[in-house]
Amino acid sequence: MANGICEGCGNNAPFISKKDGTPFLEVHHVKPLAEEGDDTVENTLALCPNCHRKSHFG
């Protein structure tokens, strides 16, 4: 759904999957599963690895 664009910074995905040639983004749960967040598309963002780390540790 993100079409290879990071939903955090808006940049193109930094890597291409060797398996199928698709852009590589990581899934981030807005409300963590450990806090009873839903495992649904509505509760997720497609982030580049940098934005994903920033969302957890930044």
C-alpha distance matrix in Angstrom:
0.0 3.8 5.4 8.2 9.2 10.7 10.3 14.0 15.8 13.5 14.7 13.4 12.9 16.6 16.8 16.1 16.4 19.8 19.0 16.6 16.0 12.3 11.6 12.5 11.1 12.5 11.5 13.8 15.0 16.1 19.1 20.2 20.8 24.4 24.7 23.6 20.0 17.9 15.7 12.9 9.3 11.3 13.3 11.0 9.7 8.5 11.8 14.1 17.2 19.3 17.3 17.0 20.8 21.4 19.8 22.2 25.2 25.1
3.8 0.0 3.8 5.5 5.5 7.0 7.0 10.7 12.1 9.8 10.9 9.9 9.8 13.6 14.4 14.3 15.4 19.0 18.9 16.8 15.5 11.7 9.9 10.7 8.9 10.9 10.6 12.6 14.6 15.3 18.7 19.8 21.0 24.4 24.7 24.2 20.5 19.0 17.0 14.7 11.0 12.5 13.8 10.9 8.4 6.4 9.0 11.0 14.4 16.2 14.2 14.4 18.2 18.6 17.4 20.0 22.8 22.3
5.4 3.8 0.0 3.8 5.6 8.6 9.9 13.3 13.8 10.9 11.0 8.9 9.1 12.8 13.2 12.4 13.8 17.1 17.2 14.6 12.9 9.4 8.0 10.1 9.7 12.6 13.2 15.7 18.0 19.0 22.4 23.3 24.3 27.6 28.2 27.7 24.1 22.4 20.0 17.7 14.2 16.0 17.4 14.5 12.0 9.4 11.3 12.3 15.7 17.6 16.3 16.8 20.4 21.0 20.3 22.9 25.4 24.9
8.2 5.5 3.8 0.0 3.8 6.6 9.2 11.9 11.9 9.5 8.5 5.8 5.3 9.0 9.5 9.4 11.2 14.8 15.5 13.4 11.2 7.8 5.2 7.1 7.0 10.5 12.1 14.6 17.5 18.8 22.3 22.7 23.9 27.0 27.8 27.8 24.3 23.0 20.6 18.9 15.6 17.5 18.2 14.7 11.8 8.4 9.2 9.2 12.6 14.5 13.8 14.5 17.7 18.6 18.4 20.9 23.0 22.6
9.2 5.5 5.6 3.8 0.0 3.8 6.2 8.7 8.4 5.7 5.6 4.6 5.7 9.3 11.2 12.1 14.3 17.9 19.0 17.1 14.8 11.5 8.4 9.4 8.1 11.0 12.3 13.9 16.8 17.3 21.0 21.9 23.7 26.6 27.0 27.2 23.6 22.8 20.9 19.1 15.7 16.9 17.3 14.0 10.6 7.8 7.9 8.2 12.0 13.0 11.7 13.1 16.4 16.5 16.4 19.3 21.3 20.3
10.7 7.0 8.6 6.6 3.8 0.0 3.8 5.3 5.8 4.9 5.5 6.2 6.2 9.2 11.5 13.3 15.2 18.9 20.0 18.8 16.8 13.5 10.1 9.6 7.0 8.9 10.2 11.1 14.1 14.4 18.2 18.9 21.1 23.7 24.0 24.7 21.2 20.9 19.2 17.9 14.9 15.7 15.4 12.0 8.3 5.9 4.7 5.4 9.2 9.8 8.0 9.5 12.8 12.7 12.6 15.6 17.5 16.6
10.3 7.0 9.9 9.2 6.2 3.8 0.0 3.8 6.1 5.6 8.2 9.6 9.9 12.9 15.2 16.8 18.4 22.1 22.8 21.5 19.8 16.3 13.2 12.6 9.5 10.3 10.2 10.1 12.4 11.9 15.7 17.1 19.5 22.2 22.0 22.5 18.9 18.7 17.6 16.0 13.0 13.0 12.8 10.0 6.3 5.7 5.6 8.1 11.4 11.6 8.7 10.0 13.4 12.7 11.6 15.0 17.2 16.1
14.0 10.7 13.3 11.9 8.7 5.3 3.8 0.0 3.8 5.9 8.2 10.7 11.0 13.0 15.8 18.1 19.9 23.6 24.6 23.8 22.0 18.7 15.2 14.1 10.8 11.1 11.4 10.3 12.7 11.8 15.5 16.8 19.6 21.8 21.6 22.7 19.4 19.9 19.1 18.1 15.6 15.2 14.2 11.5 8.0 7.9 5.9 7.6 10.2 9.3 6.0 8.2 11.0 9.5 8.9 12.6 14.3 12.7
15.8 12.1 13.8 11.9 8.4 5.8 6.1 3.8 0.0 3.8 5.6 8.9 10.1 11.7 15.0 17.6 20.0 23.5 25.1 24.1 21.8 18.8 15.2 14.5 12.0 13.1 14.2 13.7 16.4 15.6 19.2 20.4 23.3 25.3 25.2 26.4 23.2 23.6 22.7 21.6 18.9 18.7 17.9 15.1 11.5 10.5 8.1 8.2 10.9 9.3 7.0 10.3 12.5 10.8 11.4 14.9 15.9 13.8
13.5 9.8 10.9 9.5 5.7 4.9 5.6 5.9 3.8 0.0 3.8 6.7 9.0 11.3 14.5 16.4 19.0 22.5 24.0 22.5 20.0 17.0 13.5 13.8 11.7 13.7 14.8 15.0 17.7 17.1 20.9 22.2 24.8 27.2 27.1 27.9 24.4 24.3 23.1 21.5 18.3 18.4 18.4 15.5 11.8 10.3 9.0 9.2 12.6 11.9 10.0 12.8 15.4 14.3 14.5 18.0 19.4 17.5
14.7 10.9 11.0 8.5 5.6 5.5 8.2 8.2 5.6 3.8 0.0 3.8 6.4 8.1 11.5 13.6 16.7 19.9 21.8 20.5 17.7 15.1 11.5 12.0 10.8 13.4 15.4 16.2 19.3 19.4 23.1 23.9 26.3 28.6 29.0 29.9 26.5 26.3 24.7 23.4 20.3 20.9 20.8 17.5 13.8 11.4 9.5 8.2 11.4 10.9 10.2 13.0 15.3 14.7 15.8 18.9 19.9 18.2
13.4 9.9 8.9 5.8 4.6 6.2 9.6 10.7 8.9 6.7 3.8 0.0 3.8 6.1 8.7 10.3 13.4 16.6 18.5 17.0 14.0 11.6 8.1 9.4 9.2 12.5 14.9 16.6 19.9 20.6 24.3 24.7 26.6 29.2 29.9 30.5 27.1 26.6 24.5 23.1 19.9 21.2 21.3 17.8 14.3 11.2 9.9 8.2 11.5 12.1 12.0 14.0 16.5 16.8 17.7 20.4 21.7 20.6
12.9 9.8 9.1 5.3 5.7 6.2 9.9 11.0 10.1 9.0 6.4 3.8 0.0 3.8 5.7 7.5 10.3 13.6 15.4 14.5 11.8 9.4 5.6 5.8 6.0 9.4 12.3 14.4 18.0 19.2 22.8 22.7 24.3 26.8 27.9 28.5 25.3 24.7 22.3 21.4 18.6 20.3 20.0 16.3 13.1 9.5 8.1 5.9 8.8 10.4 10.8 12.0 14.5 15.5 16.4 18.6 20.1 19.6
16.6 13.6 12.8 9.0 9.3 9.2 12.9 13.0 11.7 11.3 8.1 6.1 3.8 0.0 3.8 7.1 10.1 12.9 15.4 15.2 12.4 11.0 7.5 7.0 8.0 10.9 14.3 16.2 20.0 21.4 24.8 24.3 26.0 28.1 29.5 30.4 27.5 27.2 24.7 24.2 21.7 23.5 22.8 19.0 15.9 12.4 10.2 6.9 8.3 9.5 11.3 12.6 14.1 15.5 17.1 18.9 19.7 19.3
16.8 14.4 13.2 9.5 11.2 11.5 15.2 15.8 15.0 14.5 11.5 8.7 5.7 3.8 0.0 3.8 6.5 9.1 11.8 11.9 9.4 8.6 6.0 5.3 7.9 10.8 14.4 16.9 20.6 22.6 25.8 24.9 26.1 28.3 30.0 30.7 27.9 27.3 24.5 24.1 21.8 24.1 23.5 19.7 17.0 13.3 11.8 8.8 9.6 11.9 13.8 14.1 15.7 17.7 19.1 20.4 21.5 21.7
16.1 14.3 12.4 9.4 12.1 13.3 16.8 18.1 17.6 16.4 13.6 10.3 7.5 7.1 3.8 0.0 3.8 6.3 8.8 8.4 5.6 5.5 4.5 5.5 9.1 12.2 15.4 18.5 21.9 24.2 27.3 26.4 27.2 29.6 31.5 31.8 28.9 27.8 24.7 24.2 21.8 24.5 24.3 20.6 18.2 14.4 13.8 11.6 12.6 15.3 16.9 16.9 18.8 21.0 21.9 23.2 24.7 25.0
16.4 15.4 13.8 11.2 14.3 15.2 18.4 19.9 20.0 19.0 16.7 13.4 10.3 10.1 6.5 3.8 0.0 3.8 5.3 5.8 4.9 5.3 6.1 5.9 9.6 11.9 14.8 18.2 21.4 24.2 26.9 25.7 25.9 28.3 30.6 30.6 27.9 26.7 23.3 23.0 21.1 24.2 23.9 20.3 18.5 14.9 14.8 13.1 13.6 16.9 18.3 17.5 19.5 22.1 22.7 23.5 25.3 26.1
19.8 19.0 17.1 14.8 17.9 18.9 22.1 23.6 23.5 22.5 19.9 16.6 13.6 12.9 9.1 6.3 3.8 0.0 3.8 5.8 5.6 8.0 9.6 9.7 13.3 15.4 18.3 21.7 24.8 27.7 30.3 28.8 28.8 31.1 33.6 33.6 31.1 29.8 26.3 26.2 24.5 27.7 27.4 23.9 22.2 18.7 18.5 16.6 16.7 19.8 21.7 20.8 22.4 25.2 26.0 26.6 28.1 29.2
19.0 18.9 17.2 15.5 19.0 20.0 22.8 24.6 25.1 24.0 21.8 18.5 15.4 15.4 11.8 8.8 5.3 3.8 0.0 3.8 6.2 8.1 10.7 10.6 14.0 15.6 17.9 21.5 24.3 27.4 29.7 28.2 27.7 30.2 32.7 32.3 30.0 28.3 24.7 24.6 23.1 26.6 26.5 23.2 22.1 18.7 19.3 18.0 18.2 21.7 23.1 21.8 23.7 26.6 26.9 27.3 29.3 30.6
16.6 16.8 14.6 13.4 17.1 18.8 21.5 23.8 24.1 22.5 20.5 17.0 14.5 15.2 11.9 8.4 5.8 5.8 3.8 0.0 3.8 5.6 9.1 10.2 13.5 15.7 17.7 21.5 24.1 27.0 29.5 28.5 28.1 30.9 33.1 32.5 29.9 27.9 24.4 23.7 21.8 25.2 25.6 22.4 21.1 17.8 18.8 17.8 18.8 22.2 23.1 22.2 24.5 27.1 27.1 28.0 30.2 31.2
16.0 15.5 12.9 11.2 14.8 16.8 19.8 22.0 21.8 20.0 17.7 14.0 11.8 12.4 9.4 5.6 4.9 5.6 6.2 3.8 0.0 3.8 6.7 8.9 12.4 15.3 17.8 21.3 24.3 26.9 29.7 28.9 29.1 31.9 33.9 33.5 30.6 29.0 25.6 24.7 22.3 25.5 25.9 22.4 20.6 16.9 17.5 16.1 17.5 20.5 21.5 21.1 23.5 25.7 26.1 27.4 29.3 29.9
12.3 11.7 9.4 7.8 11.5 13.5 16.3 18.7 18.8 17.0 15.1 11.6 9.4 11.0 8.6 5.5 5.3 8.0 8.1 5.6 3.8 0.0 3.8 6.4 9.4 12.5 14.6 18.1 21.0 23.4 26.4 25.8 26.1 29.1 30.8 30.4 27.4 25.7 22.4 21.3 18.8 21.8 22.3 18.8 17.0 13.4 14.3 13.4 15.3 18.3 18.8 18.4 21.1 23.1 23.2 24.7 26.9 27.3
11.6 9.9 8.0 5.2 8.4 10.1 13.2 15.2 15.2 13.5 11.5 8.1 5.6 7.5 6.0 4.5 6.1 9.6 10.7 9.1 6.7 3.8 0.0 3.8 6.5 10.1 12.7 15.8 19.1 21.1 24.3 23.9 24.7 27.6 29.1 29.1 25.9 24.6 21.7 20.6 17.9 20.5 20.7 17.0 14.6 10.8 11.1 9.8 12.0 14.7 15.2 15.3 18.0 19.7 20.0 21.8 23.7 23.9
12.5 10.7 10.1 7.1 9.4 9.6 12.6 14.1 14.5 13.8 12.0 9.4 5.8 7.0 5.3 5.5 5.9 9.7 10.6 10.2 8.9 6.4 3.8 0.0 3.8 6.8 9.9 13.1 16.5 18.8 21.8 21.0 21.8 24.4 26.1 26.4 23.5 22.5 19.5 19.1 16.8 19.4 18.9 15.2 12.9 9.2 9.0 7.6 9.0 12.2 12.9 12.3 14.8 17.0 17.3 18.6 20.6 21.1
11.1 8.9 9.7 7.0 8.1 7.0 9.5 10.8 12.0 11.7 10.8 9.2 6.0 8.0 7.9 9.1 9.6 13.3 14.0 13.5 12.4 9.4 6.5 3.8 0.0 3.8 6.7 9.5 13.0 15.1 18.2 17.7 18.9 21.5 22.9 23.3 20.2 19.5 16.9 16.4 14.1 16.4 15.6 11.8 9.3 5.7 5.3 5.0 6.9 10.1 9.9 9.1 12.1 14.0 13.8 15.4 17.7 18.2
12.5 10.9 12.6 10.5 11.0 8.9 10.3 11.1 13.1 13.7 13.4 12.5 9.4 10.9 10.8 12.2 11.9 15.4 15.6 15.7 15.3 12.5 10.1 6.8 3.8 0.0 3.8 6.4 10.0 12.5 15.3 14.3 15.4 17.8 19.4 19.9 17.1 16.8 14.2 14.4 12.9 15.0 13.5 9.8 8.1 5.6 5.2 6.0 6.4 9.7 9.2 7.0 10.0 12.3 11.6 12.5 15.2 16.3
11.5 10.6 13.2 12.1 12.3 10.2 10.2 11.4 14.2 14.8 15.4 14.9 12.3 14.3 14.4 15.4 14.8 18.3 17.9 17.7 17.8 14.6 12.7 9.9 6.7 3.8 0.0 3.8 6.7 9.5 12.1 11.3 12.2 15.1 16.4 16.6 13.6 13.0 10.5 10.7 9.5 11.6 9.9 6.3 5.8 4.9 6.3 8.8 9.4 12.2 10.6 8.0 11.2 13.2 11.3 12.2 15.5 16.8
13.8 12.6 15.7 14.6 13.9 11.1 10.1 10.3 13.7 15.0 16.2 16.6 14.4 16.2 16.9 18.5 18.2 21.7 21.5 21.5 21.3 18.1 15.8 13.1 9.5 6.4 3.8 0.0 3.8 6.2 8.9 8.3 10.2 12.7 13.5 14.3 11.3 11.6 10.1 10.8 10.1 11.0 8.3 5.3 5.2 6.4 6.8 9.8 10.0 11.8 9.5 6.6 9.6 10.9 8.3 9.2 12.8 14.0
15.0 14.6 18.0 17.5 16.8 14.1 12.4 12.7 16.4 17.7 19.3 19.9 18.0 20.0 20.6 21.9 21.4 24.8 24.3 24.1 24.3 21.0 19.1 16.5 13.0 10.0 6.7 3.8 0.0 3.8 5.4 5.3 7.1 10.0 10.3 10.7 7.5 8.2 7.5 8.6 8.9 9.1 5.6 4.4 6.6 9.1 10.3 13.5 13.7 15.2 12.6 9.8 12.4 13.2 9.9 10.3 14.1 15.5
16.1 15.3 19.0 18.8 17.3 14.4 11.9 11.8 15.6 17.1 19.4 20.6 19.2 21.4 22.6 24.2 24.2 27.7 27.4 27.0 26.9 23.4 21.1 18.8 15.1 12.5 9.5 6.2 3.8 0.0 3.8 6.0 8.9 11.3 10.3 11.0 7.7 9.2 9.9 10.2 10.1 8.8 5.4 5.6 7.0 10.4 11.3 14.7 15.2 15.9 12.7 10.7 13.1 12.9 9.2 10.3 13.9 14.6
19.1 18.7 22.4 22.3 21.0 18.2 15.7 15.5 19.2 20.9 23.1 24.3 22.8 24.8 25.8 27.3 26.9 30.3 29.7 29.5 29.7 26.4 24.3 21.8 18.2 15.3 12.1 8.9 5.4 3.8 0.0 3.8 6.6 8.4 6.7 7.5 4.7 7.4 9.2 10.5 11.7 10.2 6.5 8.2 10.5 13.9 14.8 18.0 18.1 18.8 15.9 13.5 15.3 15.2 11.5 11.6 15.0 16.3
20.2 19.8 23.3 22.7 21.9 18.9 17.1 16.8 20.4 22.2 23.9 24.7 22.7 24.3 24.9 26.4 25.7 28.8 28.2 28.5 28.9 25.8 23.9 21.0 17.7 14.3 11.3 8.3 5.3 6.0 3.8 0.0 3.8 5.3 5.2 6.7 5.1 7.9 8.8 11.2 12.9 12.4 8.7 9.3 11.7 14.3 14.9 17.7 17.1 18.2 15.9 12.9 14.1 14.9 11.4 10.4 13.9 16.0
20.8 21.0 24.3 23.9 23.7 21.1 19.5 19.6 23.3 24.8 26.3 26.6 24.3 26.0 26.1 27.2 25.9 28.8 27.7 28.1 29.1 26.1 24.7 21.8 18.9 15.4 12.2 10.2 7.1 8.9 6.6 3.8 0.0 3.8 5.3 5.0 4.4 6.3 6.9 10.2 12.7 12.9 9.6 10.5 13.5 15.9 17.0 19.7 19.1 20.7 18.7 15.4 16.7 18.1 14.8 13.5 17.0 19.4
24.4 24.4 27.6 27.0 26.6 23.7 22.2 21.8 25.3 27.2 28.6 29.2 26.8 28.1 28.3 29.6 28.3 31.1 30.2 30.9 31.9 29.1 27.6 24.4 21.5 17.8 15.1 12.7 10.0 11.3 8.4 5.3 3.8 0.0 3.8 5.5 6.9 9.6 10.6 13.9 16.5 16.5 13.0 13.9 16.6 18.8 19.4 21.8 20.6 21.9 20.1 16.8 17.3 18.6 15.6 13.5 16.5 19.2
24.7 24.7 28.2 27.8 27.0 24.0 22.0 21.6 25.2 27.1 29.0 29.9 27.9 29.5 30.0 31.5 30.6 33.6 32.7 33.1 33.9 30.8 29.1 26.1 22.9 19.4 16.4 13.5 10.3 10.3 6.7 5.2 5.3 3.8 0.0 3.8 5.6 9.1 11.3 14.0 16.5 15.6 12.1 13.9 16.6 19.4 20.1 22.9 22.1 23.0 20.7 17.8 18.5 19.0 15.6 14.1 17.0 19.2
23.6 24.2 27.7 27.8 27.2 24.7 22.5 22.7 26.4 27.9 29.9 30.5 28.5 30.4 30.7 31.8 30.6 33.6 32.3 32.5 33.5 30.4 29.1 26.4 23.3 19.9 16.6 14.3 10.7 11.0 7.5 6.7 5.0 5.5 3.8 0.0 3.8 6.4 9.1 11.8 14.8 14.0 11.0 13.4 16.7 19.6 20.9 24.0 23.6 24.9 22.5 19.5 20.8 21.5 18.0 16.9 20.1 22.2
20.0 20.5 24.1 24.3 23.6 21.2 18.9 19.4 23.2 24.4 26.5 27.1 25.3 27.5 27.9 28.9 27.9 31.1 30.0 29.9 30.6 27.4 25.9 23.5 20.2 17.1 13.6 11.3 7.5 7.7 4.7 5.1 4.4 6.9 5.6 3.8 0.0 3.8 6.6 8.7 11.3 10.4 7.2 9.7 13.1 16.1 17.7 21.0 21.0 22.3 19.7 16.9 18.8 19.3 15.7 15.3 18.8 20.5
17.9 19.0 22.4 23.0 22.8 20.9 18.7 19.9 23.6 24.3 26.3 26.6 24.7 27.2 27.3 27.8 26.7 29.8 28.3 27.9 29.0 25.7 24.6 22.5 19.5 16.8 13.0 11.6 8.2 9.2 7.4 7.9 6.3 9.6 9.1 6.4 3.8 0.0 3.8 5.4 8.7 8.3 6.2 8.9 12.6 15.4 17.7 21.1 21.6 23.3 20.7 18.0 20.3 21.2 17.6 17.6 21.3 22.9
15.7 17.0 20.0 20.6 20.9 19.2 17.6 19.1 22.7 23.1 24.7 24.5 22.3 24.7 24.5 24.7 23.3 26.3 24.7 24.4 25.6 22.4 21.7 19.5 16.9 14.2 10.5 10.1 7.5 9.9 9.2 8.8 6.9 10.6 11.3 9.1 6.6 3.8 0.0 3.8 7.1 8.4 6.7 7.8 11.4 13.4 16.0 19.1 19.5 21.8 19.6 16.7 19.2 20.6 17.4 17.4 21.1 22.9
12.9 14.7 17.7 18.9 19.1 17.9 16.0 18.1 21.6 21.5 23.4 23.1 21.4 24.2 24.1 24.2 23.0 26.2 24.6 23.7 24.7 21.3 20.6 19.1 16.4 14.4 10.7 10.8 8.6 10.2 10.5 11.2 10.2 13.9 14.0 11.8 8.7 5.4 3.8 0.0 3.8 5.3 5.4 6.7 10.2 12.4 15.5 18.9 20.0 22.2 19.7 17.3 20.4 21.4 18.2 18.9 22.7 24.0
9.3 11.0 14.2 15.6 15.7 14.9 13.0 15.6 18.9 18.3 20.3 19.9 18.6 21.7 21.8 21.8 21.1 24.5 23.1 21.8 22.3 18.8 17.9 16.8 14.1 12.9 9.5 10.1 8.9 10.1 11.7 12.9 12.7 16.5 16.5 14.8 11.3 8.7 7.1 3.8 0.0 3.8 5.4 5.3 7.8 9.7 13.2 16.6 18.4 20.5 17.9 16.1 19.5 20.3 17.4 18.8 22.5 23.2
11.3 12.5 16.0 17.5 16.9 15.7 13.0 15.2 18.7 18.4 20.9 21.2 20.3 23.5 24.1 24.5 24.2 27.7 26.6 25.2 25.5 21.8 20.5 19.4 16.4 15.0 11.6 11.0 9.1 8.8 10.2 12.4 12.9 16.5 15.6 14.0 10.4 8.3 8.4 5.3 3.8 0.0 3.8 5.7 8.2 11.1 14.2 17.9 19.8 21.3 18.2 16.7 20.1 20.2 16.9 18.6 22.2 22.6
13.3 13.8 17.4 18.2 17.3 15.4 12.8 14.2 17.9 18.4 20.8 21.3 20.0 22.8 23.5 24.3 23.9 27.4 26.5 25.6 25.9 22.3 20.7 18.9 15.6 13.5 9.9 8.3 5.6 5.4 6.5 8.7 9.6 13.0 12.1 11.0 7.2 6.2 6.7 5.4 5.4 3.8 0.0 3.8 7.2 10.5 13.0 16.6 17.9 19.3 16.2 14.3 17.3 17.5 14.0 15.3 18.9 19.7
11.0 10.9 14.5 14.7 14.0 12.0 10.0 11.5 15.1 15.5 17.5 17.8 16.3 19.0 19.7 20.6 20.3 23.9 23.2 22.4 22.4 18.8 17.0 15.2 11.8 9.8 6.3 5.3 4.4 5.6 8.2 9.3 10.5 13.9 13.9 13.4 9.7 8.9 7.8 6.7 5.3 5.7 3.8 0.0 3.8 6.8 9.4 13.0 14.4 16.1 13.2 11.3 14.6 15.2 12.1 13.6 17.3 18.0
9.7 8.4 12.0 11.8 10.6 8.3 6.3 8.0 11.5 11.8 13.8 14.3 13.1 15.9 17.0 18.2 18.5 22.2 22.1 21.1 20.6 17.0 14.6 12.9 9.3 8.1 5.8 5.2 6.6 7.0 10.5 11.7 13.5 16.6 16.6 16.7 13.1 12.6 11.4 10.2 7.8 8.2 7.2 3.8 0.0 3.8 6.1 9.8 11.8 13.2 10.2 9.1 12.8 13.0 10.5 12.8 16.1 16.3
8.5 6.4 9.4 8.4 7.8 5.9 5.7 7.9 10.5 10.3 11.4 11.2 9.5 12.4 13.3 14.4 14.9 18.7 18.7 17.8 16.9 13.4 10.8 9.2 5.7 5.6 4.9 6.4 9.1 10.4 13.9 14.3 15.9 18.8 19.4 19.6 16.1 15.4 13.4 12.4 9.7 11.1 10.5 6.8 3.8 0.0 3.8 7.1 9.6 11.6 9.4 8.5 12.3 13.2 11.6 13.9 16.8 17.0
11.8 9.0 11.3 9.2 7.9 4.7 5.6 5.9 8.1 9.0 9.5 9.9 8.1 10.2 11.8 13.8 14.8 18.5 19.3 18.8 17.5 14.3 11.1 9.0 5.3 5.2 6.3 6.8 10.3 11.3 14.8 14.9 17.0 19.4 20.1 20.9 17.7 17.7 16.0 15.5 13.2 14.2 13.0 9.4 6.1 3.8 0.0 3.8 6.3 7.8 5.8 5.5 9.2 9.9 9.3 11.7 14.1 14.0
14.1 11.0 12.3 9.2 8.2 5.4 8.1 7.6 8.2 9.2 8.2 8.2 5.9 6.9 8.8 11.6 13.1 16.6 18.0 17.8 16.1 13.4 9.8 7.6 5.0 6.0 8.8 9.8 13.5 14.7 18.0 17.7 19.7 21.8 22.9 24.0 21.0 21.1 19.1 18.9 16.6 17.9 16.6 13.0 9.8 7.1 3.8 0.0 3.8 5.5 5.4 6.1 8.7 9.9 10.6 12.7 14.3 14.1
17.2 14.4 15.7 12.6 12.0 9.2 11.4 10.2 10.9 12.6 11.4 11.5 8.8 8.3 9.6 12.6 13.6 16.7 18.2 18.8 17.5 15.3 12.0 9.0 6.9 6.4 9.4 10.0 13.7 15.2 18.1 17.1 19.1 20.6 22.1 23.6 21.0 21.6 19.5 20.0 18.4 19.8 17.9 14.4 11.8 9.6 6.3 3.8 0.0 3.8 5.6 5.0 6.2 8.5 9.9 10.9 12.0 12.5
19.3 16.2 17.6 14.5 13.0 9.8 11.6 9.3 9.3 11.9 10.9 12.1 10.4 9.5 11.9 15.3 16.9 19.8 21.7 22.2 20.5 18.3 14.7 12.2 10.1 9.7 12.2 11.8 15.2 15.9 18.8 18.2 20.7 21.9 23.0 24.9 22.3 23.3 21.8 22.2 20.5 21.3 19.3 16.1 13.2 11.6 7.8 5.5 3.8 0.0 3.8 5.4 5.3 6.1 8.7 10.2 10.3 9.9
17.3 14.2 16.3 13.8 11.7 8.0 8.7 6.0 7.0 10.0 10.2 12.0 10.8 11.3 13.8 16.9 18.3 21.7 23.1 23.1 21.5 18.8 15.2 12.9 9.9 9.2 10.6 9.5 12.6 12.7 15.9 15.9 18.7 20.1 20.7 22.5 19.7 20.7 19.6 19.7 17.9 18.2 16.2 13.2 10.2 9.4 5.8 5.4 5.6 3.8 0.0 3.8 5.4 4.8 6.1 8.7 9.8 8.9
17.0 14.4 16.8 14.5 13.1 9.5 10.0 8.2 10.3 12.8 13.0 14.0 12.0 12.6 14.1 16.9 17.5 20.8 21.8 22.2 21.1 18.4 15.3 12.3 9.1 7.0 8.0 6.6 9.8 10.7 13.5 12.9 15.4 16.8 17.8 19.5 16.9 18.0 16.7 17.3 16.1 16.7 14.3 11.3 9.1 8.5 5.5 6.1 5.0 5.4 3.8 0.0 3.8 5.4 5.2 6.6 8.7 9.3
20.8 18.2 20.4 17.7 16.4 12.8 13.4 11.0 12.5 15.4 15.3 16.5 14.5 14.1 15.7 18.8 19.5 22.4 23.7 24.5 23.5 21.1 18.0 14.8 12.1 10.0 11.2 9.6 12.4 13.1 15.3 14.1 16.7 17.3 18.5 20.8 18.8 20.3 19.2 20.4 19.5 20.1 17.3 14.6 12.8 12.3 9.2 8.7 6.2 5.3 5.4 3.8 0.0 3.8 5.4 5.2 5.9 7.1
21.4 18.6 21.0 18.6 16.5 12.7 12.7 9.5 10.8 14.3 14.7 16.8 15.5 15.5 17.7 21.0 22.1 25.2 26.6 27.1 25.7 23.1 19.7 17.0 14.0 12.3 13.2 10.9 13.2 12.9 15.2 14.9 18.1 18.6 19.0 21.5 19.3 21.2 20.6 21.4 20.3 20.2 17.5 15.2 13.0 13.2 9.9 9.9 8.5 6.1 4.8 5.4 3.8 0.0 3.8 5.4 5.2 4.2
19.8 17.4 20.3 18.4 16.4 12.6 11.6 8.9 11.4 14.5 15.8 17.7 16.4 17.1 19.1 21.9 22.7 26.0 26.9 27.1 26.1 23.2 20.0 17.3 13.8 11.6 11.3 8.3 9.9 9.2 11.5 11.4 14.8 15.6 15.6 18.0 15.7 17.6 17.4 18.2 17.4 16.9 14.0 12.1 10.5 11.6 9.3 10.6 9.9 8.7 6.1 5.2 5.4 3.8 0.0 3.8 5.9 5.9
22.2 20.0 22.9 20.9 19.3 15.6 15.0 12.6 14.9 18.0 18.9 20.4 18.6 18.9 20.4 23.2 23.5 26.6 27.3 28.0 27.4 24.7 21.8 18.6 15.4 12.5 12.2 9.2 10.3 10.3 11.6 10.4 13.5 13.5 14.1 16.9 15.3 17.6 17.4 18.9 18.8 18.6 15.3 13.6 12.8 13.9 11.7 12.7 10.9 10.2 8.7 6.6 5.2 5.4 3.8 0.0 3.8 6.1
25.2 22.8 25.4 23.0 21.3 17.5 17.2 14.3 15.9 19.4 19.9 21.7 20.1 19.7 21.5 24.7 25.3 28.1 29.3 30.2 29.3 26.9 23.7 20.6 17.7 15.2 15.5 12.8 14.1 13.9 15.0 13.9 17.0 16.5 17.0 20.1 18.8 21.3 21.1 22.7 22.5 22.2 18.9 17.3 16.1 16.8 14.1 14.3 12.0 10.3 9.8 8.7 5.9 5.2 5.9 3.8 0.0 3.8
25.1 22.3 24.9 22.6 20.3 16.6 16.1 12.7 13.8 17.5 18.2 20.6 19.6 19.3 21.7 25.0 26.1 29.2 30.6 31.2 29.9 27.3 23.9 21.1 18.2 16.3 16.8 14.0 15.5 14.6 16.3 16.0 19.4 19.2 19.2 22.2 20.5 22.9 22.9 24.0 23.2 22.6 19.7 18.0 16.3 17.0 14.0 14.1 12.5 9.9 8.9 9.3 7.1 4.2 5.9 6.1 3.8 0.0
